[in-house]
Amino acid sequence: MRRTLATSPIVELELAYLNEVGRVTDSALADSRCPWPQASGPRRWPRSGSGPVCATAAGITWTRDPFDRMLAAHSLTAGLPLADHEPDVTANLDLAFWD
């Protein structure tokens, strides 16, 4: 049985993290963002709600906390405010507040 490789949007976020700390090179991020070659090219899992959130989180570099990145990315992609008590979040995300 031949299997088709598919990658989760979470892989894009993990590769971005690994690139930031120097564990993978930019070439691993090129094109498919998948380090495993395949003749027909890798497919991504269906981009339900997680794809845009992961892509946005990969671009958030003001925190190393993966949960803060995902929360901030979800807020940004949904265009909704985020109630968060973390000073880094409220200082760097215009949509974040804590009263």
TORFIGU-742632 format. One record per atom (N, C-alpha, C): residue number from 1; y, z, x; residue in one letter; atom name. Coordinates in Angstrom, 1 decimal, always signed. Each point is the difference from the previous one (the first is absolute). Layout:
N
NUM / Y / Z / X / A / CA
...
% end
This chain:
99
1 / -1.2 / +0.0 / +0.8 / M / N
1 / +1.2 / +0.0 / -0.8 / M / CA
1 / +1.2 / +0.0 / +0.9 / M / C
2 / +0.9 / -1.0 / -0.2 / R / N
2 / +1.3 / +0.0 / +0.7 / R / CA
2 / +1.0 / +0.8 / -0.7 / R / C
3 / +0.7 / +0.9 / +0.8 / R / N
3 / +1.0 / +0.8 / -0.6 / R / CA
3 / +1.4 / -0.5 / +0.4 / R / C
4 / +0.9 / +0.2 / -0.9 / T / N
4 / +1.4 / -0.4 / +0.3 / T / CA
4 / +0.8 / +1.3 / +0.3 / T / C
5 / +0.7 / -0.1 / +1.1 / L / N
5 / +0.8 / +1.1 / +0.4 / L / CA
5 / +1.2 / +0.1 / -0.8 / L / C
6 / +0.3 / +1.2 / -0.5 / A / N
6 / +1.2 / +0.3 / -0.8 / A / CA
6 / +0.6 / +1.2 / +0.6 / A / C
7 / +1.3 / +0.0 / +0.1 / T / N
7 / +0.7 / +1.2 / +0.5 / T / CA
7 / +0.9 / +0.7 / -1.1 / T / C
8 / +0.0 / +1.3 / +0.0 / S / N
8 / +0.9 / +0.7 / -0.9 / S / CA
8 / +1.4 / +0.0 / +0.5 / S / C
9 / +1.0 / +0.1 / -0.9 / P / N
9 / +1.4 / +0.1 / +0.4 / P / CA
9 / +0.2 / +1.2 / +0.9 / P / C
10 / -0.9 / +1.0 / -0.1 / I / N
10 / +0.2 / +1.2 / +0.9 / I / CA
10 / -0.2 / -0.3 / +1.4 / I / C
11 / -0.8 / -1.1 / +0.3 / V / N
11 / -0.2 / -0.4 / +1.4 / V / CA
11 / +1.3 / -0.4 / +0.6 / V / C
12 / +0.9 / -0.7 / -0.7 / E / N
12 / +1.3 / -0.4 / +0.5 / E / CA
12 / +0.8 / +1.2 / +0.4 / E / C
13 / -0.1 / +1.1 / -0.8 / L / N
13 / +0.8 / +1.2 / +0.4 / L / CA
13 / -0.6 / +0.6 / +1.2 / L / C
14 / -1.4 / +0.1 / +0.1 / E / N
14 / -0.6 / +0.6 / +1.1 / E / CA
14 / +0.3 / -0.8 / +1.3 / E / C
15 / +0.0 / -1.3 / -0.1 / L / N
15 / +0.3 / -0.8 / +1.2 / L / CA
15 / +1.5 / +0.2 / +0.4 / L / C
16 / +0.9 / +0.2 / -0.9 / A / N
16 / +1.4 / +0.2 / +0.3 / A / CA
16 / +0.1 / +1.4 / +0.8 / A / C
17 / -0.7 / +1.0 / -0.5 / Y / N
17 / -0.1 / +1.3 / +0.7 / Y / CA
17 / -0.5 / -0.2 / +1.4 / Y / C
18 / -1.1 / -0.6 / +0.2 / L / N
18 / -0.6 / -0.2 / +1.3 / L / CA
18 / +0.9 / -0.8 / +0.9 / L / C
19 / +0.7 / -1.0 / -0.5 / N / N
19 / +0.9 / -0.7 / +0.8 / N / CA
19 / +1.2 / +0.8 / +0.5 / N / C
20 / +0.5 / +0.9 / -0.9 / E / N
20 / +1.1 / +0.9 / +0.3 / E / CA
20 / -0.4 / +0.9 / +1.2 / E / C
21 / -1.2 / +0.5 / +0.1 / V / N
21 / -0.4 / +0.9 / +1.0 / V / CA
21 / -0.7 / -0.7 / +1.2 / V / C
22 / +0.0 / -1.4 / +0.0 / G / N
22 / -0.5 / -0.8 / +1.1 / G / CA
22 / -1.5 / -0.1 / +0.1 / G / C
23 / -0.7 / +0.2 / -1.1 / R / N
23 / -1.5 / -0.1 / +0.0 / R / CA
23 / -0.5 / -1.4 / -0.4 / R / C
24 / +0.9 / -0.8 / -0.6 / V / N
24 / -0.3 / -1.4 / -0.2 / V / CA
24 / +1.2 / -0.8 / +0.4 / V / C
25 / -0.2 / -1.3 / +0.3 / T / N
25 / +1.1 / -0.8 / +0.4 / T / CA
25 / +0.6 / -0.8 / -1.2 / T / C
26 / +1.1 / -0.6 / +0.2 / D / N
26 / +0.6 / -0.8 / -1.1 / D / CA
26 / -0.9 / -1.1 / -0.5 / D / C
27 / -0.9 / -0.5 / +0.9 / S / N
27 / -0.9 / -1.1 / -0.3 / S / CA
27 / -1.0 / +0.4 / -1.1 / S / C
28 / -0.3 / +1.3 / -0.1 / A / N
28 / -0.9 / +0.5 / -1.1 / A / CA
28 / +0.8 / +0.0 / -1.3 / A / C
29 / +1.3 / -0.1 / +0.0 / L / N
29 / +0.8 / +0.0 / -1.2 / L / CA
29 / +0.3 / -1.4 / -0.5 / L / C
30 / -0.3 / -1.0 / +0.8 / A / N
30 / +0.4 / -1.3 / -0.3 / A / CA
30 / -0.8 / -0.6 / -1.2 / A / C
31 / +0.7 / -0.9 / -0.7 / D / N
31 / -0.7 / -0.7 / -1.1 / D / CA
31 / -0.7 / +0.8 / -1.0 / D / C
32 / -1.3 / +0.2 / +0.1 / S / N
32 / -0.7 / +0.7 / -1.0 / S / CA
32 / +0.1 / +1.5 / +0.1 / S / C
33 / +0.5 / +0.5 / +1.1 / R / N
33 / +0.1 / +1.5 / +0.2 / R / CA
33 / -1.4 / +0.6 / +0.1 / R / C
34 / -1.0 / -0.8 / +0.3 / C / N
34 / -1.4 / +0.4 / +0.1 / C / CA
34 / -0.5 / -0.3 / +1.4 / C / C
35 / -0.5 / +1.0 / +0.7 / P / N
35 / -0.5 / -0.3 / +1.4 / P / CA
35 / -1.4 / -0.6 / +0.1 / P / C
36 / -0.7 / -0.2 / -1.2 / W / N
36 / -1.3 / -0.6 / +0.0 / W / CA
36 / +0.0 / -1.4 / -0.3 / W / C
37 / -0.2 / -0.9 / +0.9 / P / N
37 / +0.1 / -1.5 / -0.3 / P / CA
37 / -1.2 / -0.4 / -0.9 / P / C
38 / +0.3 / -1.0 / -0.8 / Q / N
38 / -1.0 / -0.6 / -0.9 / Q / CA
38 / +0.4 / -1.5 / -0.1 / Q / C
39 / -1.0 / -0.8 / -0.1 / A / N
39 / +0.2 / -1.4 / +0.0 / A / CA
39 / +1.0 / -0.4 / -1.1 / A / C
40 / -0.2 / +0.5 / -1.2 / S / N
40 / +0.8 / -0.4 / -1.1 / S / CA
40 / +1.2 / +0.9 / -0.2 / S / C
41 / +0.2 / +0.9 / +0.9 / G / N
41 / +1.1 / +1.0 / -0.1 / G / CA
41 / -0.3 / +1.1 / -1.0 / G / C
42 / +0.4 / +1.2 / +0.3 / P / N
42 / -0.2 / +1.1 / -0.8 / P / CA
42 / +0.8 / +0.0 / -1.3 / P / C
43 / -0.6 / +0.5 / -1.1 / R / N
43 / +0.7 / +0.1 / -1.2 / R / CA
43 / +0.5 / +1.5 / -0.2 / R / C
44 / +1.0 / +0.2 / -0.8 / R / N
44 / +0.4 / +1.3 / -0.3 / R / CA
44 / -0.6 / +0.4 / -1.3 / R / C
45 / -0.2 / +1.3 / -0.2 / W / N
45 / -0.3 / +0.5 / -1.3 / W / CA
45 / +1.1 / -0.4 / -0.9 / W / C
46 / -0.3 / +0.0 / -1.3 / P / N
46 / +1.0 / -0.4 / -1.0 / P / CA
46 / +1.2 / +1.0 / +0.2 / P / C
47 / +1.2 / -0.6 / +0.0 / R / N
47 / +1.2 / +0.8 / +0.2 / R / CA
47 / +0.4 / +0.6 / -1.3 / R / C
48 / -0.7 / +1.0 / -0.4 / S / N
48 / +0.4 / +0.8 / -1.2 / S / CA
48 / +1.3 / +0.7 / +0.3 / S / C
49 / +0.1 / +1.2 / -0.2 / G / N
49 / +1.2 / +0.8 / +0.3 / G / CA
49 / +0.1 / +0.4 / +1.4 / G / C
50 / -1.1 / +0.0 / +0.8 / S / N
50 / +0.1 / +0.5 / +1.3 / S / CA
50 / +0.5 / -0.9 / +1.1 / S / C
51 / -0.1 / -1.3 / -0.2 / G / N
51 / +0.4 / -1.0 / +1.0 / G / CA
51 / +1.5 / +0.1 / +0.3 / G / C
52 / +0.9 / -0.1 / -1.0 / P / N
52 / +1.4 / +0.1 / +0.4 / P / CA
52 / +0.4 / +1.4 / +0.5 / P / C
53 / -0.6 / +1.0 / -0.5 / V / N
53 / +0.3 / +1.4 / +0.5 / V / CA
53 / -0.4 / +0.1 / +1.5 / V / C
54 / -1.2 / -0.5 / +0.3 / C / N
54 / -0.4 / +0.1 / +1.4 / C / CA
54 / +0.9 / -0.9 / +0.9 / C / C
55 / +0.3 / -1.1 / -0.4 / A / N
55 / +0.9 / -0.9 / +0.8 / A / CA
55 / +1.3 / +0.7 / +0.2 / A / C
56 / +0.6 / +0.6 / -1.0 / T / N
56 / +1.2 / +0.7 / +0.1 / T / CA
56 / -0.1 / +1.2 / +0.9 / T / C
57 / -1.1 / +0.8 / -0.1 / A / N
57 / -0.2 / +1.2 / +0.8 / A / CA
57 / -0.2 / -0.4 / +1.5 / A / C
58 / -0.5 / -1.2 / +0.3 / A / N
58 / -0.2 / -0.4 / +1.3 / A / CA
58 / +1.4 / -0.2 / +0.7 / A / C
59 / +1.0 / -0.3 / -0.8 / G / N
59 / +1.3 / -0.1 / +0.6 / G / CA
59 / +0.9 / +1.2 / +0.1 / G / C
60 / -0.6 / +1.1 / -0.5 / I / N
60 / +0.7 / +1.3 / +0.0 / I / CA
60 / -0.4 / +0.7 / +1.3 / I / C
61 / +1.0 / +0.1 / +1.0 / T / N
61 / -0.3 / +0.6 / +1.3 / T / CA
61 / +0.7 / +1.3 / +0.3 / T / C
62 / +0.7 / +0.5 / -1.0 / W / N
62 / +0.7 / +1.3 / +0.2 / W / CA
62 / -0.8 / +1.2 / -0.1 / W / C
63 / -1.3 / -0.2 / -0.4 / T / N
63 / -0.9 / +1.2 / -0.1 / T / CA
63 / -1.4 / -0.5 / +0.5 / T / C
64 / -0.7 / +1.0 / +0.6 / R / N
64 / -1.4 / -0.3 / +0.4 / R / CA
64 / -1.0 / +0.5 / -1.1 / R / C
65 / +0.5 / +0.7 / -1.0 / D / N
65 / -0.8 / +0.6 / -1.0 / D / CA
65 / -0.4 / -1.1 / -1.0 / D / C
66 / -1.3 / -0.3 / -0.1 / P / N
66 / -0.5 / -1.1 / -0.8 / P / CA
66 / +0.3 / +0.2 / -1.5 / P / C
67 / +0.0 / +1.3 / -0.5 / F / N
67 / +0.2 / +0.2 / -1.4 / F / CA
67 / +1.5 / -0.2 / -0.3 / F / C
68 / +0.9 / +0.5 / +0.9 / D / N
68 / +1.4 / -0.3 / -0.2 / D / CA
68 / +0.3 / -1.4 / +0.0 / D / C
69 / -0.6 / -0.8 / +0.8 / R / N
69 / +0.2 / -1.4 / +0.1 / R / CA
69 / -0.5 / -0.7 / -1.3 / R / C
70 / -1.1 / +0.4 / -0.5 / M / N
70 / -0.5 / -0.6 / -1.3 / M / CA
70 / +0.8 / +0.4 / -1.2 / M / C
71 / +0.4 / +1.3 / +0.0 / L / N
71 / +0.9 / +0.4 / -1.1 / L / CA
71 / +1.3 / -0.7 / +0.0 / L / C
72 / +0.6 / -0.1 / +1.2 / A / N
72 / +1.3 / -0.8 / +0.1 / A / CA
72 / -0.2 / -1.4 / -0.3 / A / C
73 / -1.1 / -0.6 / +0.4 / A / N
73 / -0.2 / -1.5 / -0.3 / A / CA
73 / -0.2 / -0.2 / -1.5 / A / C
74 / -0.7 / +0.9 / -0.6 / H / N
74 / -0.3 / -0.1 / -1.5 / H / CA
74 / +1.4 / +0.1 / -0.7 / H / C
75 / +0.8 / +1.0 / +0.4 / S / N
75 / +1.3 / +0.1 / -0.6 / S / CA
75 / +0.8 / -1.3 / +0.2 / S / C
76 / +0.0 / -0.5 / +1.2 / L / N
76 / +0.8 / -1.3 / +0.2 / L / CA
76 / -0.5 / -1.2 / -0.8 / L / C
77 / -1.4 / -0.1 / +0.0 / T / N
77 / -0.5 / -1.2 / -0.7 / T / CA
77 / +0.2 / +0.1 / -1.5 / T / C
78 / -0.1 / +1.2 / -0.5 / A / N
78 / +0.2 / +0.2 / -1.5 / A / CA
78 / +1.5 / +0.1 / -0.3 / A / C
79 / +0.8 / +0.3 / +1.0 / G / N
79 / +1.5 / +0.2 / -0.3 / G / CA
79 / +0.3 / +1.2 / -0.8 / G / C
80 / -0.9 / +1.0 / +0.2 / L / N
80 / +0.2 / +1.3 / -0.7 / L / CA
80 / +0.3 / +1.1 / +1.0 / L / C
81 / +0.8 / +1.0 / -0.5 / P / N
81 / +0.3 / +1.2 / +0.9 / P / CA
81 / -1.2 / +0.8 / +0.3 / P / C
82 / +0.1 / +0.7 / +1.1 / L / N
82 / -1.1 / +0.8 / +0.5 / L / CA
82 / +0.5 / +1.4 / +0.3 / L / C
83 / -0.5 / +1.0 / -0.7 / A / N
83 / +0.3 / +1.4 / +0.2 / A / CA
83 / -0.8 / +0.5 / +1.1 / A / C
84 / +0.6 / +0.3 / +1.2 / D / N
84 / -0.8 / +0.4 / +1.1 / D / CA
84 / +0.9 / +1.1 / +0.8 / D / C
85 / -0.7 / +1.0 / +0.5 / H / N
85 / +0.7 / +1.0 / +0.7 / H / CA
85 / +0.1 / -0.2 / +1.5 / H / C
86 / -0.7 / -1.0 / +0.5 / E / N
86 / -0.1 / -0.2 / +1.5 / E / CA
86 / +1.4 / -0.6 / +0.5 / E / C
87 / +0.6 / +0.7 / +0.9 / P / N
87 / +1.3 / -0.4 / +0.5 / P / CA
87 / +0.0 / -1.5 / +0.6 / P / C
88 / -1.1 / -0.4 / +0.6 / D / N
88 / +0.0 / -1.3 / +0.6 / D / CA
88 / +0.0 / -1.1 / -1.2 / D / C
89 / -0.7 / +0.3 / -1.1 / V / N
89 / +0.0 / -0.9 / -1.1 / V / CA
89 / +1.4 / -0.1 / -0.6 / V / C
90 / +0.6 / +1.2 / -0.4 / T / N
90 / +1.3 / -0.1 / -0.7 / T / CA
90 / +1.1 / -0.6 / +0.9 / T / C
91 / -0.2 / +0.2 / +1.4 / A / N
91 / +1.0 / -0.5 / +0.9 / A / CA
91 / -0.1 / -1.6 / +0.2 / A / C
92 / -1.2 / -0.5 / -0.2 / N / N
92 / -0.2 / -1.4 / +0.3 / N / CA
92 / -0.3 / -0.9 / -1.2 / N / C
93 / -0.3 / +0.6 / -1.1 / L / N
93 / -0.3 / -0.8 / -1.2 / L / CA
93 / +1.1 / +0.2 / -1.1 / L / C
94 / +0.8 / -1.0 / -0.2 / D / N
94 / +1.1 / +0.1 / -1.0 / D / CA
94 / -0.5 / +0.5 / -1.4 / D / C
95 / -1.2 / -0.4 / -0.3 / L / N
95 / -0.5 / +0.3 / -1.4 / L / CA
95 / -0.5 / +1.5 / +0.0 / L / C
96 / -0.1 / +0.7 / +1.1 / A / N
96 / -0.6 / +1.3 / +0.0 / A / CA
96 / +1.1 / +1.1 / -0.2 / A / C
97 / -0.4 / +1.0 / -0.7 / F / N
97 / +0.9 / +1.1 / -0.3 / F / CA
97 / -0.7 / +1.3 / +0.0 / F / C
98 / +0.7 / +1.1 / +0.2 / W / N
98 / -0.6 / +1.4 / -0.2 / W / CA
98 / +1.1 / +0.9 / -0.4 / W / C
99 / +0.0 / +0.5 / -1.3 / D / N
99 / +1.1 / +0.8 / -0.5 / D / CA
99 / -0.5 / +1.4 / -0.2 / D / C
% end
